[in-house]
Amino acid sequence: MSDIVLRVNSPGGRVRLTLKATDTVGTLRQKIAEHCHIEPAQQELHTNQQLTQPITAADDASLTHAGVRHGDLLWLKVTGGAKVEIRGDAIAPAAKMKIDDLPPLPPKDASKTGGGGASDAGKQEGGASAPASRQDSVGSGGS
């Protein structure tokens, strides 16, 4: 049989779990316990984000019998006030970044700075030289 990949949203983040197609709901709860440190008795699994469609199958029921399929996204409601802690291949919430976490900026290159200024100056000179050449041509034609 093939593997089943599930995603479980918990209050602490999202966990991706790989199970066998023959695994049971109890096996799923045990894997969640390993990754989130939430005892199976404190796990309430739902098939919707509003937490109104719980998985009611017994722990010895197969995942297929419980209606869980490959690619499903489940939501975990923690009962009993347990603290959620994610580990393993979980996708945890991003930490706040500090300025010290950023890589240093590359040093400024004088040739790039000078080149940009020169092209700006060239545009100004070109604009100023165009009327001068018109004056020259007007001046030479008028003589």
C-alpha positions, 0 to 999 in steps of 0.5 A: 500500500502507498503512503498517506501524507496529511497536514495537521494545523495546530495552535502551534503551527502546521505539521506534515505527517506521513502514514501508511494507508493501513494505519489507524486513527490511533497511529495518527494521534500517536504521530501527532503526540510525537511532533506536538507533545500533545497526549492523544487523550488531549487531541480533538481532530477536525476536518474543517477550520471551524472545528465543527466536524470532528473525526469520531472514529475509534482509535482502532479504526483505519484512516480510510474508515475515518474518512481521512485521505491522502493530502487532507488538511486536519485541524487539531483542537487541544483539550485540557489546557495542554501547551503546544510545542512543535518539532520535527518536520513542522512548519513553525511560525516565523520568528521576528527578524532583527536588523542584526539577522540581515546580511551585511550590505556590500560596499559601495562601488565608487565607479558605479556612483561616479558613472551615474553622476556622469551620465546625469551630468552628460544629460545636462550638458547635452541639454545645454549644448543643444541650444549653443549649437543652434546659436552657432548655426543661427549665428553662422547663417545670419552672418 
